[in-house]
């Protein structure tokens, strides 16, 4: 019987994009590699993208990890970059270790990927030292994201805060607008473009166009999360149409993952 990989997603209650873009990329992976995936989510309550609400939401992530480990998922993805980055320096490492611990305690160990950790790790994988960043957040939260990225050793050379406070509206932002937004930025000195520093802001349809226009590798939080999940599952990271990171060129450059179980 063909093996099936179970993808667990810890998702803000108002998020609508994590469960569309990541399945789309893994669906493309399945067409190329013959893999099979199923998708399973647990939700944390969040409607407005502000620091206090993000912190309250994060407190629900332990419950979500336990619920998903009940389903014996092979990897868990925490789908809110700004929630992690707004809490403090290196918090993605603390969160990943704690949530992995919840799965161990529940008798179903699984690696945990956060979109925040996946993004900063991806920038190191492609050896980007300087990046331009597009984020949907209000300016103070965007600055926290910039500070977090820079604390991880990557300089942000230019950024755009789209200032969309309602998370539902973030998910409705037209990705066709992103190439124009990037065109108005100074990306000359950047090694890469972070087209969406948010798994809720749709960006997948515009990645190829922005790469073609800028001549730079383009990464999004969702692309980085997909890359990290594939590495955790010891699968090829070649996914058509998802940009340089998922070209397959970086299969051997990720941090060594924990072993993941596989279900038939």
C-alpha atoms as one frame of an Amber mdcrd trajectory, in Angstrom:
protein
   0.000   0.000   0.000   1.277   3.468  -0.859   2.427   5.330   2.221   0.532
   8.386   3.449   2.084  11.274   5.344  -0.188  12.969   7.879   0.330  16.729
   8.050  -0.819  18.409  11.258  -1.422  22.167  11.282  -1.840  24.396  14.328
  -3.867  27.241  12.865  -5.286  30.574  14.080  -9.073  30.319  14.027  -9.365
  33.068  11.391  -6.622  31.681   9.129  -7.842  30.527   5.714  -4.584  30.395
   3.733  -2.391  27.866   5.559  -4.907  25.162   4.696  -4.931  26.145   1.011
  -1.351  27.067   0.054   0.469  24.282   1.895  -1.889  21.572   0.569  -1.476
  23.110  -2.901   2.311  22.803  -2.682   2.191  19.308  -1.251  -0.370  18.375
  -3.924   2.162  19.496  -6.546   4.787  17.438  -4.731   2.484  14.418  -4.943
   2.108  14.813  -8.711   5.874  14.884  -9.218   6.989  12.329  -6.636   3.986
  10.056  -6.171   3.704  10.931  -2.479   0.388  11.076  -0.617  -0.597  13.483
   2.129  -3.590  14.032   4.383  -4.157  17.268   6.291  -5.395  17.702   9.859
  -5.865  20.985  11.726  -6.449  22.217  15.258  -7.344  25.859  15.804  -6.338
  28.606  18.256  -8.731  31.531  18.710  -7.559  34.756  17.026  -9.392  37.409
  14.988  -7.341  40.617  15.192  -3.598  40.722  14.584  -2.434  42.564  17.699
   0.197  41.626  20.254  -2.126  40.893  23.181  -4.434  38.677  21.149  -1.482
  36.849  19.606  -0.047  36.059  23.046  -3.414  34.725  24.251  -3.690  32.628
  21.115  -0.232  31.127  21.576  -1.252  29.816  24.998  -3.634  27.443  23.191
  -0.894  25.850  21.089  -0.125  23.109  23.640  -3.718  21.894  23.443  -3.515
  21.873  19.654  -0.302  19.845  19.658  -1.884  17.244  21.922  -5.035  17.067
  19.789  -3.038  16.581  16.596  -0.795  13.974  18.173  -3.984  12.049  19.003
  -4.274  11.669  15.207  -0.675  10.379  15.034   0.421  13.047  12.544   3.946
  12.799  11.123   4.797  16.499  11.447   3.143  19.542  13.030   3.260  23.036
  11.533   2.534  26.063  13.734   0.910  28.519  11.334   1.383  31.994  12.748
   4.728  33.674  12.190   3.979  36.942  13.973   2.611  35.235  17.094   5.995
  33.594  17.607   8.109  36.595  16.615   6.147  39.051  18.765   6.776  37.068
  21.957  10.536  37.438  22.014  13.972  36.543  20.736  14.470  32.893  19.742
  10.935  31.992  20.838  10.469  29.683  17.842  13.049  27.331  19.370  11.297
  27.360  22.738   7.890  26.811  21.123   9.065  23.979  18.876  10.734  22.127
  21.743   7.761  22.587  24.095   5.174  21.476  21.537   7.305  18.501  20.519
   7.394  17.643  24.226   3.591  17.611  24.320   3.548  15.032  21.503   6.118
  12.908  23.348   4.092  13.053  26.557   1.048  11.973  24.533   2.869   8.899
  23.249   2.998  10.117  19.636   6.328  11.918  19.073   6.353  14.200  16.032
   8.662  17.001  14.879   7.263  20.511  15.132   7.862  23.259  12.571   6.938
  26.881  13.234   6.502  29.247  10.305   8.729  31.737  12.152  11.561  29.253
  12.588  11.071  27.887   9.090  11.441  31.362   7.573  14.662  32.288   9.365
  16.110  28.815   8.744  15.228  29.093   5.045  17.055  32.401   4.743  20.177
  30.718   6.108  19.686  27.730   3.797  19.798  29.989   0.722  22.622  31.976
   2.337  20.711  35.257   2.289  22.425  37.938   4.371  20.173  40.826   3.295
  16.454  40.656   2.484  13.490  42.822   1.541  10.297  41.956   3.417   6.578
  42.390   2.714   4.233  41.925   5.694   0.491  42.530   6.140   0.824  43.691
   9.751   0.566  47.119  11.337   3.900  48.941  11.509   4.744  48.125  15.171
   4.239  44.383  14.598   6.138  44.553  11.319   9.039  46.130  13.200   8.985
  43.213  15.662   9.255  40.834  12.700  12.162  42.842  11.272  13.901  42.856
  14.650  13.438  39.100  14.993  14.872  38.391  11.537  17.829  40.661  12.223
  18.457  38.994  15.588  18.815  35.784  13.592  21.638  37.323  11.559  19.838
  38.560   8.427  19.672  42.290   7.623  16.348  43.704   6.396  17.232  46.266
   3.732  13.688  47.402   2.938  10.181  46.496   4.084   6.508  47.219   3.474
   3.861  47.018   6.200   0.445  46.743   4.526  -1.307  47.571   7.842  -4.231
  45.150   7.664  -5.363  44.514  11.279  -8.256  42.107  10.557  -6.884  38.609
   9.951  -9.783  37.670   7.668  -8.917  40.643   5.451  -5.263  39.553   5.418
  -6.438  36.262   3.914  -8.422  38.166   1.270  -5.504  40.315   0.132  -5.104
  39.838  -3.608  -1.728  38.174  -4.324  -1.758  39.823  -7.767  -0.958  43.087
  -5.969   2.338  41.777  -4.586   4.516  42.202  -7.707   3.580  45.889  -7.824
   4.321  46.311  -4.124   7.762  44.762  -4.563   8.389  46.880  -7.686   8.066
  49.996  -5.513  10.661  48.683  -3.044  14.444  48.900  -3.122  15.542  45.305
  -3.600  18.839  46.043  -5.364  21.002  45.207  -2.363  18.843  42.316  -1.114
  19.905  38.701  -1.576  16.273  37.545  -1.472  12.710  38.804  -1.184  10.359
  37.664   1.565   7.147  38.125  -0.393   4.867  37.310   2.526   6.131  37.249
   6.107   2.780  35.723   7.054   1.169  32.365   6.285  -2.244  34.046   6.109
  -1.402  36.512   3.326  -1.764  34.659  -0.019   1.352  34.825  -2.173   1.899
  31.505  -3.962   0.510  32.637  -7.369   2.942  35.580  -7.507   6.233  33.940
  -6.534   7.389  33.095 -10.064   6.556  36.578 -11.367   8.439  38.339  -8.578
  11.458  36.065  -9.056  11.419  36.836 -12.781  11.062  40.593 -12.244  13.701
  40.947  -9.531  16.155  38.186 -10.423  16.165  37.303  -6.707  15.046  34.144
  -4.907  11.607  34.692  -3.400  10.547  33.047  -0.141   7.262  33.191   1.733
   6.350  31.962   5.191   4.199  29.225   3.632   6.969  28.118   1.239   9.491
  28.011   4.089   7.058  25.994   6.236   6.504  23.527   3.409  10.265  23.169
   2.926  10.774  22.513   6.653   7.965  19.940   6.713   9.401  18.071   3.730
  12.835  18.003   5.346  11.315  16.735   8.606   9.712  13.915   6.606  12.985
  13.177   4.748  11.319  13.882   1.408  12.581  15.706  -1.663  12.037  19.463
  -1.521  11.362  19.816  -5.239   7.936  21.376  -5.738   7.101  22.967  -9.116
   6.007  26.598  -9.149   6.981  27.432  -5.577  10.220  29.324  -6.101  13.916
  28.778  -5.572  13.738  27.253  -2.087  11.501  24.436  -3.363  13.446  23.878
  -6.568  15.121  20.804  -5.087  18.500  22.561  -5.033  18.545  22.676  -1.227
  17.604  19.086  -0.386  20.741  18.506   1.674  21.109  21.871   3.385  18.461
  21.761   6.120  19.051  21.196   9.806  18.919  17.461  10.507  15.285  16.619
  11.334  13.926  14.322  13.996  12.838  10.983  12.649   9.165  10.945  11.682
   6.858   7.984  11.689   5.167   6.958   8.449   1.671   5.560   8.151   0.412
   3.228   5.473
